[in-house]
Amino acid sequence: MRTSLFCMDCSSKPLVAQSIPVSRPGIFNMRDRAKWDAWKAVEAKSKEEAMNDYITKVKQLLEEAAPAS
C-alpha cells in the first residue's frame, strides 16, 4: 500500500510543477533520492497524461481494496 501511495504522489507531480526545483539528494538520503528519481521519471509528462495515470492508479487501488465477493 505504501508503494502505491508513493506512486500516486509521483504521478501527481506533473500536475503541480513543470520541473524539479532542487538537485538530486545525496546517496545517504535514500528516501528523498527515490522520490527525486521517481519525479524525474515523470517530469516530461503532460498534465493530461499525469491526470490519466493518477485516475487509473486510483481505480486500481479501489478495485484491490474492494472486498472479494
Order of alpha helices (4+ residues) and beta strands (2+ residues): alpha-alpha-alpha
